[in-house]
């Protein structure tokens, strides 16, 4: 089980994603496991810090239910070899976090853990879904659907077309 993070820059209505070192071109939101005795909220904050160096973020919402997915056979074999044991997939608790400072503190090689990502970017919720690996796509669709209200552009006032002004 993991405490996952959808980190948002709400001013630009964008989501933080990073490309995995071991799977170039596989973009994902920060995520990671929950340690023994740790609650999902704390795990999400810790994983964000360990994977990205970001400490200036606050939780503003969460997906109410746990989301799950199964690993495809090739991924399952690799995960079982790397992690040991018999893993079938993941159960995840997703949180939306707002960046409270600028992104200058992003450091993918912060030294807290071995780096997992090679590069990062801010992108639209739609692109997050498009660039997700196939087996994570339904989960990402549900996460973005839940957090959609935070990414909707506010309507701008229409210009007055009156000739009286």
For each residue, the residues with C-beta under 8 A, 3 or more apart:
1: 33 34 40 66 90 91 92 93
2: 31 32 33 34 43 47 90 91 92 93
3: 31 32 33 34 38 40 41 42 43 44 45 46 47 92 93 95
4: 29 30 31 32 44 47 92 93 94 95 143
5: 29 30 31 44 47 48 94 95 97
6: 15 29 94 95 96 97 143 144 147
7: 15 16 29 30 48 52 54 57 97 98 99
8: 13 14 15 16 96 97 98 99 147 150 151
9: 12 13 14 15 16 98 99 103 122
10: 13 98 150 151
11:
12: 9 122
13: 8 9 10 124 125 150 151 152 153
14: 8 9 122 123 124
15: 6 7 8 9 29 122 123 124 125 128 144 151
16: 7 8 9 29 30 52 99 103 120 121 122
17: 27 28 29 120 121 122 123 128 131
18: 27 28 30 51 52 108 116 117 118 119 120 121
19: 24 25 26 27 117 118 119 120
20: 23 24 26 27 28 116 117 118
21: 24 115 116 117 118
22: 116
23: 20 26 133
24: 19 20 21 118
25: 19
26: 19 20 23 133
27: 17 18 19 20 121 123 128 131 132
28: 17 18 20 31 132 133 136
29: 4 5 6 7 15 16 17 128 140 143
30: 4 5 7 16 18 47 48 51 52
31: 2 3 4 5 28 47 92
32: 2 3 4 43 46 47 50 51
33: 1 2 3 43 47
34: 1 2 3 38 39 40 43
35: 38 43 46
36:
37:
38: 3 34 35 42 43 46
39: 34 42 43
40: 1 3 34 43 44 93 95
41: 3 44 45 59 62 95
42: 3 38 39 45 46
43: 2 3 32 33 34 35 38 39 40 46 47
44: 3 4 5 40 41 47 48 59 93 95 97
45: 3 41 42 48 49 57 59 97
46: 3 32 35 38 42 43 49 50
47: 2 3 4 5 30 31 32 33 43 44 50 51
48: 5 7 30 44 45 51 52 54 57 97
49: 45 46 52 53 54 55 110 112
50: 32 46 47 110 112 113
51: 18 30 32 47 48 108 113 116 117
52: 7 16 18 30 48 49 106 107 108 110 117 120
53: 49 105 106 107 108 110
54: 7 48 49 57 99 103 105 106
55: 49 105
56: 99 100 101 105
57: 7 45 48 54 97 98 99 100
58: 97 98 100
59: 41 44 45 62 95 96 97
60: 96 97 98 150
61: 95 96 146 147 150
62: 41 59 93 94 95 96
63: 67 93 94 95 142 143 146 147
64: 146
65:
66: 1 91 92 93
67: 63 91 92 93 94 139 142 143
68: 89 90 91 92 139
69: 89 90 92 135 136 138 139
70: 76 88 89 135
71: 75 76 79 87 88 89 90 135
72: 75 76 134 135
73: 76 77
74: 77 78
75: 71 72 78 79 135
76: 70 71 72 73 79 80 87 88
77: 73 74 80 81
78: 74 75 81 82
79: 71 75 76 82 83 87
80: 76 77 83 84 85 86 87
81: 77 78
82: 78 79
83: 79 80 87
84: 80
85: 80
86: 80
87: 71 76 79 80 83
88: 70 71 76
89: 68 69 70 71
90: 1 2 68 69 71
91: 1 2 66 67 68
92: 1 2 3 4 31 66 67 68 69 139
93: 1 2 3 4 40 44 62 63 66 67
94: 4 5 6 62 63 67 143 146
95: 3 4 5 6 40 41 44 59 61 62 63
96: 6 8 59 60 61 62 147 150
97: 5 6 7 8 44 45 48 57 58 59 60
98: 7 8 9 10 57 58 60
99: 7 8 9 16 54 56 57 102 103
100: 56 57 58
101: 56 104 105
102: 99 105
103: 9 16 54 99 106 122
104: 101
105: 53 54 55 56 101 102
106: 52 53 54 103 120
107: 52 53 110
108: 18 51 52 53 115 116 117 118 119 120
109: 115
110: 49 50 52 53 107 113
111:
112: 49 50
113: 50 51 110 116
114:
115: 21 108 109 118
116: 18 20 21 22 51 108 113
117: 18 19 20 21 51 52 108 120
118: 18 19 20 21 24 108 115
119: 18 19 108
120: 16 17 18 19 52 106 108 117
121: 16 17 18 27
122: 9 12 14 15 16 17 103
123: 14 15 17 27 127 128 131
124: 13 14 15 127 128 151
125: 13 15 128 129 144 147 148 151
126: 129 130 144
127: 123 124 130 131
128: 15 17 27 29 123 124 125 131 132 140 144
129: 125 126 132 137 140 141 144
130: 126 127
131: 17 27 123 127 128
132: 27 28 128 129 136 137 140
133: 23 26 28 136 137
134: 72 137
135: 69 70 71 72 75
136: 28 69 132 133 139 140
137: 129 132 133 134 140 141
138: 69 141 142
139: 67 68 69 92 136 142 143
140: 29 128 129 132 136 137 143 144
141: 129 137 138 144 145
142: 63 67 138 139 145 146
143: 4 6 29 63 67 94 139 140 146 147
144: 6 15 125 126 128 129 140 141 147 148 151
145: 141 142 148
146: 61 63 64 94 142 143
147: 6 8 61 63 96 125 143 144 150 151
148: 125 144 145 151 152
149: 152
150: 8 10 13 60 61 96 147
151: 8 10 13 15 124 125 144 147 148
152: 13 148 149
153: 13
154:
155:
156:
157:
158:
159:
160: 165
161:
162: 165
163:
164:
165: 160 162
